[in-house]
């Protein structure tokens, strides 16, 4: 009898089309961020909806395993619709239906990513190659901007980096780039492994140059998760090359230091070392978080609707809560937050249990290893940044959960 994966493999011409679809989607998710933040979120949602629609056609007959997920997603979507509808009924002017559509697009995207990873063994490699290509492409875009600028050391890189609205938003993608490329450097051999190592040096160099502390720490969390499977003792050569790549990235980023305090890993270290208070160390995040608490208590169950942060934060300088839990609570209330976190928490817990149970016991599914590393890194980033607000990091988090879901489903199918 043919296995699920064998039955689902596409013929040659169809597979080429599918490869292009997946590659274009994953590549675009990383780099479609040059407009305003709200416009970027709409662009990412549009890309996800297009991908999901195409997936229904290409994966017809392979979606039955998503039925249980669909019911949870529908209940969550209903909660968000009610939340935003009540906010509009109460004349909260910031309530935005595009946020509801975006959240639903993320849920659908995660589900269809799971279907691809379940039914196409090559999909995980397509995802990795797309991120490696996007990382190299961003280096080219950065180099072109640097060369074409009359005085690159005076250019406002923090507020106007190429392809991104803000340098910290570039850090969201670069964090993913570091985790994915390090997985590739440890997983692949030959030319593909060397390309992954080159992408690792590029992603880490630009991330260090950007000075993003949260994204850097999130990348470290992802690397730690990878080290549990790719044991440094058994993969000494791979980790050795990554160490050399890290030293090279530190040197490259320091060489192009532009002397702006908000940029560079030296500047990040200085900002941390000279902070006079925890609030200053957190770049005023404690002020934002403490400001949100009474407003969350004011509308505890269903929140303030889409863009609810803007309804209660009138000081400017921020558009989101810089914390995943508070972002969910201020927009969708306790009910919406609970529905989102229960489903993602269940996948995280089950994925981690499966991951830990298989450590040291034969070959682990590639989707599980990369999915755990990616989601754990982005969970860590969500503590201090807008993973649950900005389209790019949330899309990649949902792709990571799709990998975990696929590994769990494949394992259970083998056990049937």
C-alpha positions as CSV (number, residue, x, y, z in Angstrom):
1,X,0.0,0.0,0.0
2,X,1.3,3.5,-0.9
3,X,2.0,5.8,2.0
4,X,0.3,9.2,2.4
5,X,3.4,11.0,1.1
6,X,3.7,8.8,-1.9
7,X,0.1,9.2,-2.9
8,X,0.5,13.0,-2.6
9,X,3.5,13.5,-4.7
10,X,2.9,15.7,-7.8
11,X,4.0,14.8,-11.3
12,X,6.8,16.7,-12.9
13,X,5.1,19.7,-14.5
14,X,2.7,20.2,-11.6
15,X,5.6,19.9,-9.1
16,X,7.5,22.8,-10.9
17,X,4.4,25.0,-10.6
18,X,4.1,24.0,-6.9
19,X,7.7,24.8,-6.3
20,X,7.4,28.2,-7.8
21,X,4.2,28.9,-5.7
22,X,5.9,28.0,-2.5
23,X,9.2,29.7,-3.2
24,X,7.5,32.9,-4.3
25,X,5.3,33.0,-1.2
26,X,8.0,32.3,1.3
27,X,10.5,34.7,-0.5
28,X,7.9,37.4,-0.6
29,X,6.8,37.1,3.0
30,X,10.3,38.1,4.1
31,X,10.7,41.2,1.9
32,X,7.3,42.7,1.2
33,X,7.6,45.4,3.9
34,X,8.5,48.7,2.3
35,X,5.2,50.6,2.8
36,X,3.6,51.8,6.1
37,X,3.1,49.2,8.8
38,X,-0.6,48.9,8.3
39,X,-0.1,48.6,4.5
40,X,2.5,46.0,5.0
41,X,0.2,43.9,7.1
42,X,-2.5,44.1,4.4
43,X,0.1,43.1,1.8
44,X,1.2,40.1,3.8
45,X,-2.5,39.1,4.4
46,X,-3.2,39.4,0.7
47,X,-0.2,37.2,-0.1
48,X,-1.3,34.6,2.4
49,X,-4.9,34.6,1.1
50,X,-3.6,34.1,-2.4
51,X,-1.4,31.3,-1.3
52,X,-4.2,29.6,0.7
53,X,-6.6,29.9,-2.3
54,X,-4.0,28.3,-4.6
55,X,-3.3,25.6,-2.0
56,X,-6.9,24.5,-2.1
57,X,-6.5,23.7,-5.8
58,X,-3.1,22.0,-5.6
59,X,-3.8,20.1,-2.4
60,X,-7.3,19.0,-3.1
61,X,-7.8,15.6,-1.6
62,X,-5.0,16.1,0.9
63,X,-6.8,18.5,3.4
64,X,-8.9,16.0,5.4
65,X,-6.3,16.0,8.3
66,X,-7.0,19.7,8.9
67,X,-10.7,19.2,9.8
68,X,-10.1,19.4,13.5
69,X,-8.0,22.5,13.1
70,X,-10.7,24.2,10.9
71,X,-13.2,24.0,13.8
72,X,-10.8,25.7,16.2
73,X,-9.9,28.3,13.6
74,X,-13.6,29.1,12.8
75,X,-14.3,29.6,16.5
76,X,-11.3,31.9,16.9
77,X,-12.4,33.9,13.8
78,X,-15.9,34.2,15.2
79,X,-14.5,35.6,18.5
80,X,-12.4,38.2,16.6
81,X,-15.4,39.2,14.4
82,X,-17.6,39.7,17.5
83,X,-14.8,41.6,19.3
84,X,-14.3,44.0,16.4
85,X,-18.1,44.4,15.8
86,X,-18.7,45.3,19.4
87,X,-15.8,47.8,19.3
88,X,-17.4,49.5,16.3
89,X,-20.8,49.4,18.0
90,X,-19.2,51.2,21.0
91,X,-17.8,53.8,18.5
92,X,-14.2,52.9,19.0
93,X,-12.8,54.7,15.9
94,X,-9.7,52.6,15.5
95,X,-11.5,49.3,15.2
96,X,-10.2,47.9,11.9
97,X,-11.6,44.9,10.0
98,X,-8.3,44.5,8.1
99,X,-6.8,43.3,11.4
100,X,-9.5,40.6,11.6
101,X,-8.9,39.6,8.0
102,X,-5.1,39.5,8.7
103,X,-5.5,37.3,11.8
104,X,-7.7,34.9,9.8
105,X,-5.2,34.9,6.9
106,X,-2.5,33.9,9.4
107,X,-4.5,31.0,10.6
108,X,-5.3,29.8,7.1
109,X,-1.7,30.2,6.1
110,X,-0.5,28.1,9.0
111,X,-3.0,25.3,8.2
112,X,-2.1,25.2,4.5
113,X,1.6,25.3,5.3
114,X,1.0,22.2,7.4
115,X,-0.8,20.5,4.5
116,X,2.2,21.2,2.2
117,X,4.7,20.0,4.7
118,X,2.6,16.8,5.2
119,X,2.0,16.0,1.6
120,X,5.2,17.2,-0.1
121,X,8.5,16.0,1.3
122,X,10.4,18.6,-0.7
123,X,8.4,21.5,0.7
124,X,10.7,22.0,3.7
125,X,13.7,22.4,1.4
126,X,11.7,24.8,-0.7
127,X,11.0,26.9,2.4
128,X,14.7,26.9,3.4
129,X,15.9,27.8,0.0
130,X,13.5,30.7,-0.3
131,X,14.7,32.2,3.0
132,X,18.3,31.7,2.0
133,X,17.6,33.4,-1.3
134,X,15.7,36.3,0.4
135,X,18.6,36.8,2.8
136,X,21.1,37.1,0.0
137,X,18.7,39.3,-2.0
138,X,18.5,41.6,1.0
139,X,22.3,41.9,1.2
140,X,22.3,43.0,-2.5
141,X,19.5,45.6,-1.7
142,X,21.5,46.9,1.2
143,X,24.7,47.1,-0.8
144,X,23.0,48.9,-3.6
145,X,21.6,51.5,-1.2
146,X,25.0,51.9,0.5
147,X,26.9,52.4,-2.8
148,X,24.2,54.7,-4.3
149,X,24.1,56.9,-1.2
150,X,26.4,59.9,-1.3
151,X,27.4,59.6,2.4
152,X,26.2,56.2,3.8
153,X,27.5,57.1,7.3
154,X,25.0,60.0,7.4
155,X,22.1,58.1,5.9
156,X,19.1,57.4,8.3
157,X,19.4,53.6,8.2
158,X,17.3,53.2,11.3
159,X,14.2,54.8,9.8
160,X,14.7,54.1,6.1
161,X,16.5,50.8,5.5
162,X,15.9,49.2,2.0
163,X,12.8,47.1,1.7
164,X,11.6,47.7,5.2
165,X,9.8,50.5,7.0
166,X,12.1,50.3,10.0
167,X,15.4,48.7,10.8
168,X,13.8,46.7,13.7
169,X,11.3,45.2,11.2
170,X,14.3,44.1,9.1
171,X,15.5,42.4,12.3
172,X,12.3,40.3,12.4
173,X,13.2,38.8,9.0
174,X,16.9,38.5,9.8
175,X,16.1,36.6,13.0
176,X,14.3,34.0,10.9
177,X,17.2,34.1,8.4
178,X,19.7,33.3,11.1
179,X,17.7,30.3,12.4
180,X,16.8,28.9,9.0
181,X,20.3,29.3,7.6
182,X,22.0,27.7,10.6
183,X,19.6,24.8,10.3
184,X,20.6,24.5,6.6
185,X,24.3,24.7,7.5
186,X,23.9,21.8,10.0
187,X,21.5,19.7,7.9
188,X,22.9,20.0,4.4
189,X,26.2,18.8,2.9
190,X,28.2,20.0,-0.1
191,X,27.3,23.1,-2.1
192,X,23.9,23.5,-0.4
193,X,25.5,23.5,3.1
194,X,28.1,26.1,2.1
195,X,25.4,28.3,0.6
196,X,23.5,28.0,3.9
197,X,26.6,29.0,5.8
198,X,27.1,32.0,3.6
199,X,23.5,33.1,4.2
200,X,24.1,32.6,7.9
201,X,27.0,35.0,7.8
202,X,25.0,37.5,5.8
203,X,21.9,37.3,8.1
204,X,23.9,37.5,11.3
205,X,26.1,40.3,10.0
206,X,23.2,42.5,9.0
207,X,21.3,41.7,12.2
208,X,24.3,42.6,14.4
209,X,24.8,45.7,12.3
210,X,21.2,46.7,12.8
211,X,21.6,46.7,16.6
212,X,18.3,44.8,17.3
213,X,18.7,43.2,20.7
214,X,15.4,41.3,20.8
215,X,15.8,39.7,17.4
216,X,19.4,38.7,18.2
217,X,18.3,37.1,21.5
218,X,15.5,35.3,19.7
219,X,18.0,34.0,17.1
220,X,20.1,32.6,20.0
221,X,17.0,30.8,21.4
222,X,16.5,29.2,18.0
223,X,20.2,28.2,17.9
224,X,19.9,26.6,21.3
225,X,16.9,24.6,20.2
226,X,18.9,23.4,17.2
227,X,21.8,22.4,19.4
228,X,19.6,19.9,21.3
229,X,19.2,17.9,18.1
230,X,22.4,18.8,16.3
231,X,24.5,18.0,19.3
232,X,27.9,19.9,19.3
233,X,29.6,16.6,20.2
234,X,28.2,14.8,17.1
235,X,28.2,17.8,14.8
236,X,31.4,19.4,15.9
237,X,32.4,20.3,12.4
238,X,29.1,22.0,11.6
239,X,29.1,24.0,14.8
240,X,32.7,24.9,14.2
241,X,31.9,26.4,10.9
242,X,29.0,28.3,12.4
243,X,31.4,29.6,15.1
244,X,33.8,30.9,12.5
245,X,30.8,32.4,10.7
246,X,29.8,34.2,13.9
247,X,33.2,35.7,14.4
248,X,33.2,36.8,10.7
249,X,29.8,38.4,11.2
250,X,30.9,40.3,14.3
251,X,33.9,41.6,12.3
252,X,31.9,42.6,9.3
253,X,29.2,44.4,11.2
254,X,31.8,46.3,13.3
255,X,33.7,47.2,10.1
256,X,30.6,48.9,8.7
257,X,29.6,50.6,11.9
258,X,28.0,53.9,11.0
259,X,28.4,55.5,14.5
260,X,24.7,55.9,15.3
261,X,23.8,54.9,18.8
262,X,20.7,53.0,17.8
263,X,22.6,50.9,15.3
264,X,25.3,48.2,15.6
265,X,26.0,45.6,18.2
266,X,28.5,47.9,19.8
267,X,25.7,50.5,20.2
268,X,23.3,47.8,21.5
269,X,25.9,46.8,24.1
270,X,26.4,50.5,25.1
271,X,22.6,51.1,25.3
272,X,22.2,48.1,27.6
273,X,25.2,48.9,29.8
274,X,24.4,52.6,30.3
275,X,20.7,52.2,30.9
276,X,19.7,54.1,34.1
277,X,16.5,52.0,34.7
278,X,14.7,48.9,33.6
279,X,12.3,51.0,31.6
280,X,15.2,52.6,29.7
281,X,16.8,49.2,29.2
282,X,13.6,48.0,27.7
283,X,13.3,51.1,25.4
284,X,10.2,52.3,27.3
285,X,8.4,49.0,27.0
286,X,7.6,49.0,30.7
287,X,5.9,52.3,30.3
288,X,3.8,50.9,27.4
289,X,2.9,47.7,29.3
290,X,1.9,49.5,32.5
291,X,-0.2,52.0,30.5
292,X,-2.2,49.1,28.8
293,X,-3.2,47.2,31.9
294,X,-6.1,49.5,33.1
295,X,-7.5,49.6,29.5
296,X,-7.3,45.8,29.3
297,X,-9.2,45.6,32.6
298,X,-11.8,48.1,31.2
299,X,-12.8,45.7,28.3
300,X,-11.5,42.4,29.6
301,X,-13.4,39.8,27.6
302,X,-13.5,41.0,24.0
303,X,-11.0,43.9,24.0
304,X,-10.9,47.0,21.9
305,X,-11.0,45.4,18.4
306,X,-8.5,45.5,15.6
307,X,-5.8,48.2,16.1
308,X,-7.1,48.4,19.7
309,X,-3.6,49.6,20.8
310,X,-4.1,52.9,18.9
311,X,-7.4,53.5,20.7
312,X,-5.7,53.7,24.1
313,X,-2.2,54.9,23.2
314,X,-2.2,58.5,22.2
315,X,1.4,59.5,22.9
316,X,2.7,58.4,19.5
317,X,5.9,56.6,18.7
318,X,4.4,53.2,18.9
319,X,1.6,51.3,17.1
320,X,1.6,48.0,19.0
321,X,2.1,46.6,22.5
322,X,5.6,45.1,22.1
323,X,4.4,42.0,23.9
324,X,2.4,39.2,22.4
325,X,0.0,38.5,25.3
326,X,-0.8,42.2,25.8
327,X,-1.3,42.7,22.1
328,X,-3.9,39.9,22.0
329,X,-5.6,41.2,25.1
330,X,-5.9,44.8,24.1
331,X,-7.2,43.9,20.6
332,X,-9.3,40.7,21.2
333,X,-9.7,40.4,25.0
334,X,-9.3,37.3,27.1
335,X,-11.6,35.2,25.0
336,X,-9.7,35.8,21.7
337,X,-6.3,35.6,23.5
338,X,-7.3,32.3,25.1
339,X,-8.5,30.8,21.8
340,X,-5.3,31.8,20.0
341,X,-2.9,30.8,22.8
342,X,-4.6,27.5,23.6
343,X,-4.2,26.3,20.0
344,X,-0.6,27.6,19.6
345,X,0.2,26.4,23.1
346,X,-1.1,22.9,22.4
347,X,1.1,22.7,19.3
348,X,4.1,24.1,21.1
349,X,3.7,21.6,24.0
350,X,3.1,18.6,21.8
351,X,5.9,19.6,19.5
352,X,8.4,20.0,22.3
353,X,7.4,16.7,23.9
354,X,7.8,14.9,20.6
355,X,11.1,16.7,20.0
356,X,12.5,15.9,23.4
357,X,11.3,12.3,23.2
358,X,13.1,11.7,19.9
359,X,16.4,13.3,20.9
360,X,19.2,10.8,20.4
361,X,16.8,8.2,19.0
362,X,17.4,7.9,15.3
363,X,16.5,10.4,12.5
364,X,14.1,13.1,13.6
365,X,11.7,14.7,11.1
366,X,13.3,17.8,9.5
367,X,10.0,19.7,9.9
368,X,10.0,19.1,13.6
369,X,13.6,20.3,14.2
370,X,13.2,23.5,12.1
371,X,9.6,24.1,13.3
372,X,10.6,23.9,17.0
373,X,13.6,26.2,16.5
374,X,11.6,28.7,14.5
375,X,8.7,28.9,16.8
376,X,10.7,28.9,20.0
377,X,12.8,31.8,18.6
378,X,9.7,33.8,17.7
379,X,8.0,33.0,21.0
380,X,11.0,34.5,22.7
381,X,10.8,37.6,20.4
382,X,7.1,38.0,21.1
383,X,7.9,38.8,24.8
384,X,9.4,42.1,23.8
385,X,8.3,42.8,20.2
386,X,5.4,42.8,17.8
387,X,5.3,39.2,16.6
388,X,1.5,39.1,17.1
389,X,1.1,42.4,15.3
390,X,3.4,42.6,12.4
391,X,2.7,40.4,9.4
392,X,6.2,39.1,8.7
393,X,7.1,37.5,12.0
394,X,3.6,36.1,12.6
395,X,3.6,34.6,9.1
396,X,6.9,32.8,9.8
397,X,5.6,31.7,13.2
398,X,2.6,30.1,11.6
399,X,4.9,28.4,9.0
400,X,6.8,27.0,12.0
401,X,3.7,25.7,13.6
402,X,2.7,24.2,10.2
403,X,6.0,22.3,10.3
404,X,5.3,21.0,13.8
405,X,1.7,20.1,12.9
406,X,2.9,18.2,9.8
407,X,5.5,16.2,11.9
408,X,2.8,15.3,14.5
409,X,0.3,14.3,11.9
410,X,2.8,12.2,10.0
411,X,3.9,10.5,13.2
412,X,0.3,9.7,14.1
413,X,-0.4,8.4,10.6
414,X,2.6,6.0,10.8
415,X,1.2,4.7,14.1
416,X,-2.2,4.0,12.7
